[in-house]
Amino acid sequence: MNPSQRIADSYRAATIKAAWYGPSLAELLRQVSPEFAVTPPIPGAHSIAALLQHLLLWNERIRNVSSTNPLPPWQPEKEWAEPPIAWNELVARWNQSRDLLEERIRNFPMGDLSQQVLGRSYSCETMFNGIVQHAIYHSGQIAMVLSMLRARPL
């Protein structure tokens, strides 16, 4: 198995099934009602929908990186400023984006993994490993928010 396939398998495990640490993102999302999706666990915190939309944004950014299209700079003030997407549409868009990004990683030429990402100081391999870590990090947040919402009194 080449490194691209290994990274794609890790991404699949974190986002679909077989995550070693607990439920994958897909397993968590199946437990989220539309009401829970848009409810912040505490004032000022991100909702599950906001977290998933952030993951979608970064999936699309990474999927569109090429030798002529740089990865946009990190701009914290813009990261959470996108207009909200309705929950069912958001999940559908996430699933499609997830599948397309996994395919891109899986089929990425092994010889190009060491190439520097346009607009960054690291390699494509580092970027792809980073998107796996990003999905895991925000999956943990989603699990925590879901747990907090479930613990609220009715």
C-alpha positions, 0 to 999 in steps of 0.5 A: 500500500502506498502512502496516499492509500494509507492516508486515504484509509486513515481519512476513511476510518476517521470520517466513515467507520473503523476509527480506533478511538471511538465513533467516526464522524459519520457515526456521530452525525447519524445521532444528531437531530436537526434541532441539536445540530444548530443548538450551541452547547453554551452561549458563544460556542459553536454548534455541531452544524457550525463545526461540520460546515467548518470541516466542509470548508476545509475539505473543499479548500484542500480538494481544490489545491493544485500546482496553480491554485494555492491553499488560502491563508488562515484567516480566523475572522473568516473561518466561521463567517460563512452563512449557515447551510440547512442541516440536511443539505449540509450533511449531504454536501459534507458526504459528497465532499468527503467522498471526493476528498478521499478519492483525491487523496487515494489517487494522488500521485505518490511522487507528488506527495513531497511537493510543497503545497502552493501558498504553504511551507509544507508538503502535500503529504503533510497537508493530507495527514493534516486533514485527517487530524482536522477531522478527528479533532472536530469529531471530538468536539462534535461528540462533546457538544452532542454529549452536552446537549443530551445532558440538558434537562428537558 
